[in-house]
Amino acid sequence: MVDSPARFEIADNDGTTVQASGTVGLSTVLFPDPAQTPIAEFLIQCPVDQVDTNRLQVSLDGGVSYLTLYPGGHWAWTPKGGLLKQITLLGNVASVNYEIVANLEID
């Protein structure tokens, strides 16, 4: 049997996981509110149990540009640079359901 180099496992235990769900309409919802520490990862979904014409719009740049999610759609990402501290949500009608979970860094 051949010797192999030692293996190291690094665990990312620092920071906080936050979760929210609700509805958003024609006025934006900010997550988290207030902005806290950088967002390390997030998962946003537009739940399937709503009207087919509902659209959830998600912005990472304060509402300048949006990515659109249809019911049943989701977006998971690991933002780079440590600058993203808040996500903007917007609906195309009065009550668009959303669900979001994010890992926040410690600073």
N, C-alpha and C positions, 0 to 999 in steps of 0.2 A: 504494500500500500504506500502511495506517495504522500508526502507531507503537503498540506495545502495551507495557504496563508490564513491567518485569523480573519473571521468575518465580524463585522461590526453592524449593529442595528441602531439606527438613530430614530428616536420617537419624538414626534412633535406634540408635546403635551402642554405647551404654554399658550395662553390666549383664552378665548371664550367662544362658545357656539351659541348663536342667537337664532330664534325662529319666530316667524310671524305668519299670520294668514288673515285675510279680510277681503274687503271689496274696495275698488278704486273706481272713480268716475272721471269726469272731465277736468277735475282739479287733481294735481299730482299728490302722491303719497311718497314720503321719503323714508328710506330704510337704511340703517337704523336712524331713528330720530330721537335725540340729536345724533349727529355724526360723532363717531367715537375714534377708534384706532383703525389702522388699515385693514381692509377686507382681504383675507388670504384666499378664500374660496367661497363660492356661492352656488346655490341651486335655486332657480326660480321656476315655478310651473304655473300654468294657466289650467286649472282643473277642468276635467271633461264634463262635469255635472253642471253645465250652464248652457245658455242659449248659444247655438252654433255661430251666430254672427258677432258674438263678443270677441274683442281683441284686447290683449294685454300688451302695452308698449313699455319697454324697459330701456332706460338710458343710464350709461355709466359716466357721461360727461355733463351732468347737470341739466339735462333736457335739451341739449343741442341736437343730438341725433338719437334715434330710437331703433331698437330691434323689436319686431312684432311677433307675439306668440298667439297662436290660435288655441281654442280649447283642446286640451290633450297635449299641448306642446310644452317643452321645457328648455331651459338653458342652464348649463353648468359650466363654470369657468374658474380658472385660477389666474387672477389678474397679476400682472408683473409690475414692478417698480415701487410698490408700497404706497402709491398715491391715492388709490380708490378708497374713500372712507364712507361713501354714501351712494345708494342706488335710488334712482327716480323711477316711479311707476305711474302709468297713466292708462286710463281706459278709453275706449272709443264710445262708450255709452255710460249711463249712470251707475251701474253696478256690475263690474267685472271682477270675478273672484281671482285671488292670487294666493300662492303659498310660497314661502321663501325660507331658506335656512342658509346661514353664513358662518364661517369661521373668522373671528377677528384676531388680529395679532395683539401683542401686549403693548406695543408702542408705535 
